[in-house]
Amino acid sequence: MSRVCELTGKKAMTGNHVSHALNRRKRKFNVNLIKKRFYIPEEDKWITLKVSTSALKNINKKGITAVLKEAREKGFLKK
C-alpha cells in the first residue's frame, strides 16, 4: 500500500538536499503516517485507517464521523 493518508490525501513531496556548498540533490519528504483503529458508534464497528498526524488532530477536534463525511465528499474514501 502506498504512503498516502486515507482521509486527507496527503502524500510524499520531492525537494532538494542542499549542502553547505549549495550542491543540490533530490530527496523525498515523506508524510508522517500512523495506522490507527477508530470506533464508529453510528455503525457499531471498528475501522483501521492509515492517517497523517494532521488528520488525527482534525479527528480529535471535529470527531471521526465528521472527518469521514468530509473525506467521502472529497473522494478520498469509498462510500
N, C-alpha and C positions, 0 to 999 in steps of 0.2 A: 504494500500500500504506500502511496506517495506521502510526502511530508506536507500535507495541506490541512488546514483547520476545517473541520466539517461544518462549523457554524458561521464563520466569517469569510472563509475562502482565502485566508492569508496563506502565502507560500513563499519559498525562498527567493531572495533578490540577489543580483550579482553586483559586484563592485570591484574595487582595486585594493590590493595591499600597497601601501606607499611607504617606501623605506626613507631613512633619514636623507639619503642622496636623491630622493624623489624618483627612484625607479618604481615602476608600476607593473604589477602582475595581477591577473584575475583571481578573485576569491568569491565565495558564496556566503551570504548572510542567511543562515537557516532560521526558521521560525521556532520559538520556544513552545513545543507541543507537549501535552500531557494526555495520557489515556485515562479517562475518568468515567466512573459509573454514576448515573443520575437516576433518581426515583421520580416517576411522573405519577402523582396521585390520581389525576383525572382518568388515566388509562390503567392504573393499578399495575404498573410494570417497571422494570429496570431497563435502562438502555446504556450502552457503552459508546462513548464518543471520543474521538481524538480532537482535542480543543487546544487553542492557544491560551496563554495565561491572560491575555486581554479579554478573551471570550469568557474565561472563568470570572473575571471581575464584573463583566456585564451580567452574568448569571447570578452572582451574589447581589447585585444591585436591583435587577429587574425581575428575577425569578426564571426558572428553567422553562416554564410554559410560554412566557412572553418571548424569550430569546429563540425558542424553537419555532414559534409562529413567524417571527421576522426572517429566520433562515429559510423557511419554506416559501415565504413570499419572494425572497431574493433568488430562490432556485438552488440553494446550496444543499438542501435536504430533500429527499423524496417524500411524497405525501403518504 
